[in-house]
Amino acid sequence: MAEIRLGVIMYGVTGRMGTNQHLVRSILAIREAGGVALANGDRVMPDPILVGRNAEKVEALAKQYGVARWTTDLDAALANEDDKLFFDSASTQLRADVVKQAIDAGKDIYCEKPTAETLDAALDLAKYATAKGAKNGVVHDKIFLPGLRKLRALRDSGFFGRILSVRGEFGYWVFAGDEQEAQRPSWNYRKAEGGGIILDMLCHWRYVLDHTIAPVKAVSCLGAVHLPERWDENTERYDADADDAAYATFQLDGGIVAHMNSSWCTRVRRDDLVTFHVDGTKGSAVAGLHSCKTQALTDTPRPVWNPDEPQTVNFFDQWDEVSDDQVYDNGFKIQWEDFIRHVMEGGPWEHDLLSGARGVQLAELGYKSWQERRWCDVPALEL
């Protein structure tokens, strides 16, 4: 059994998600676990180099987590032939150009979503990677979460019978920044900087619905700017002109209706920050990030409508928890491991730049639906 080094250029990981999920809980966690096991018994040990524009931030991050290599010189990092994999978690607006630069340097690619701001750019990037022979992957973190893995297993087992509908709720209250500090960076709420919850979240809902329920065929979306005034990291007021809420209905293959509410302007009263309620002819389930609860047809109660008396039934108690039949690792880490195996061993890989382009396609059609106040079909997308 041999240990194989894999040099990983990690670009733009000084932000919250890049640091926590990709650096600490994925790459460093993989190193602590002894690397990624391959089919032949070898283990791949990722060796990261942190790259960013702010030397002070990158150096501090490297020192904090004991990462030996860091730089602000992206060109020099890409020129190092010993580092074969490039990861991008920086700006969506710059992603296509930076990823193409890495492809031209002979790197395989793994990146965050959205892969671009427009479908044309996202599809062009997918075609470019394919033409250059670069192995490529896009983060599809939510379908690697325990709750959604359990939900998919229920679908695959036939638990639901014929699936009828999906109702999803996502979001929480993001403070405006005046009285309390905002939990999300201000660029999320500025159009000019690539902000907007439709571009952010409909990319997620595309791969979640496609892989967990059924392929998306059409969309009707209403966006909103509920809080047009916010305060940035320097407590300076700015006009928040990017959508901070989206109310989208999807038609899925097989006549399934799905509705997703996504909002940074809602206060949570549900099981989790995101929940998916799936109803079928033989049973229903509600999944969060980790938990999944079911109610089979045989256990479905017969509620009595009586508006003259207070409700005495606790409907939450009438659901059964899907047991944890395995240990669920961090969803980001699992996908990193799978992609590293794909890079090293080959084999099929479906969470690629084309899949990322499908997410951008749905977001673009969501904006079109909102602007034109109509349903938009989602055509098949291929290279």
Buried (B, 14 or more C-beta within 10 A) or exposed (E): EEEEEBBBBBBBBBBEBBBEBBBBBBBBBBBEEEBBBBEEEBBBBBBBBBBBEEEEBBBEBBEEBEBEBBBBEBEEBBEBEEBBBBBBBBBBBBBBEBBBBBBEBBBBBBBBBBBBBBBEBBBBBBBBBBEBEBBBBBBBBBBBBBBBBBBBBBBEEEBBEEBBBBBBBBBBBBBBBEEEEBEBBBBBBBBEBBBBBBBBBBBBBBBBBBBBBBBBBBBBBBBBBEBEEBBBEEEEEBEBBBBBBBBBBBBBEEEBBBBBBBBBBBEEEEBBEBBBBBBBEBBBBBBBBBBBBBBBEEEEEEEEEEEEEEEEEEEEEEBEEBEEEEEBBBBBBBBBBBBBBBBBEEEEBEBBBBBBBBBBBBBBBBBEBBEEEEEBEBEEBEE
